Amino acid sequence: MVVDYHGGFKDAQKRTLRMIGDPATRYREDPVRILRAVRFAAKLSALGFKIENKTAKPLVAMKSLLADVPQSRLFDEMLKLLQTGHALATVAQLRLLGLAQGIYPLLDLVVERADQPFVNAALQDTDRRVSEGKPVAPSFLLASVLWADVRNGWAQRLTQRMPSYPALQASIDEVFDAQIGDVSGRGKLGADMREIWMMQPRFDKRIGSSPFSLVEQARFRAGFDFMRLRAEVGEVDVLLADWWQEFSMADDSMRQDLMEQVRQEQGAQRARSPRTSRAPRQPSTNADDSTLSPQANDAQDATEQQDNAETAPKKRRRRRRPPQDRAQ
């Protein structure tokens, strides 16, 4: 026998979400219940459930109470909103309930950018992985949301003739300071985000030893999935993502064949290109400008110079003969 003290069966039949007790009082007791109400509404929206008016009405007026909640707790609650498999539905509920702004700065940014193709693809990918029972990492989703800031700062520094990799590192540091702060940006989450971002220009180098070392990186799959999403929205060539997918699954012999194909393609491109003076590259964030972004090309040049310096054979010093052995 089940005793229903609060009319839960009737609410379930009506597909209604109702706060037990007075909603305003309950929100005042623990303001985080505001976010939990949104989470439940997003989770059950697919089944036709809606928050009843008395429960929903105080949400906007009470959201100012969240200012007294520790930032670390809000950060954790934000991740729960976005990683339960209903990230897109959560964004829709936040907008519907008038909570699109003023909850938590980083969450506000997610809602603001949710309609951007790349961020939307990342939210969809997160929901899909949860539905398939696959693990999701908050570092991947947050790296996707903040990628536009990193990319734009990177491009701006390249216009100032700053070397590519230091420019990317400086842009990442700037984004951490501006958007994440000390909540989790300097811990493992921040380290994983940094590694995903720093891996992106390395995908453009597909000859030499670099591809072999890249696939051995612990975060390679996260970096590759990030690049794959970029390809899906047209930021990089989809053929690049296909090449790395095949390379990562191939044996050593097949990998050598794949790199040989890249060498032949690059050789054919050089043969077709007229020999003219090389103009300075102008960074761009427009994916339609070229197959590979100027930032990635500059990063590739920097990596090639480093690899060449490491692998080039050292010049043999000529031993000077004693004077008596020299020809007179």
PyMOL commands that set and color helices and strands:
alter all, ss='L'
color gray80, all
select helices_A, chain A and resi 8-14+23-29+33-47+53-56+58-68+71-82+87-96+105-113+117-131+138-159+164-180+188-204+210-215+220-232+238-249+252-272+294-311+323-325
alter helices_A, ss='H'
color red, helices_A
select strands_A, chain A and resi 16-17+50-51
alter strands_A, ss='S'
color yellow, strands_A
deselect
rebuild
show_as cartoon
